[in-house]
Amino acid sequence: MNPQTSPSPALDLGGPPVLSVTAFLKWAGISRFLFYQEVKRGRIHPRKCGSRTMVPREEAERWLRDLPVLDTASHPEGP
């Protein structure tokens, strides 16, 4: 790349383009059981390469955006 040019704004240079299942679990803070429940329900779409299961970063971010927002009015804080 020419030092005079900057990378395209669409490029995410802050991390790998795909996450292993273990890396996704750590990133999302969920259990392996919940991950595979989400896959079964069609809420997250991992990719396979041989025996390796991977989650594209864009898919991980889409999954997070699509989670329902907690309705705080129906979940008041404790005493």
N, C-alpha and C positions, 0 to 999 in steps of 0.2 A: 504494500500500500504506500502511496506517495505521502510523505510527511506533511505536505501542504493540505491534504484532504482529510476530512474527519469521517469516521464510520457512519453509516446510515443510521438514523434514529431508530429504525426497526430492529437493529441488531442489539441483542442483550449480551453485553460483554461481561456482565457481573456474575455469571455462573454457567454451568454446563447447559446445553440445550435440552438434555434429557436427565431425569432423575431415576436412580434405581428405586426399587420398591422401598428398601431400607431408608434411603435418603428422603424419599417422599414422606414416609411415616414420621421421620424426625422433623421435617419441614412443616408438615400439617399438624403434628402433635396428636395423631390418632393411632389406634392399634392396628395390627395386621389383620385381625378379624374384621374390624370396621371397614378397612380398605377393601377387602374382598367382598363384603356386603355391598359397598358402594358400586363395585364393578358389576356384581350380579344384578343390581337394581338399574344398571345402565347410567349411573350418575357420573362415572369416571371411565375413561376409555384408554387403558394402557396399550402399549405396543409390545410385540414379541419380536425378538431377534434370536433365533435358535431357542435355547432354553432360558434366555434372559428376558425378564419382564421390565419394561421401562415406561416411565410416564413423561411425555414431553412437557417441558416447563410451561408452555402455553396452555396445555390441558390442565395442569395443576392449578394455574392461576384462574382458568375458567371455572373449574370445580369450586374453588374458594369463593369467587364472585357469585356463583349460582346458589350458594347455601342460603337458607332463609335467614332473614334478619330477626333477631330476638325482639319480641314485642314486650318492652319493659313495663307497659301498663298492666299487662296480665301476669307479670312476674315481679311483684314488689319485693324490695329488699327486706332482709330480716329485721328483727326488733331494733 
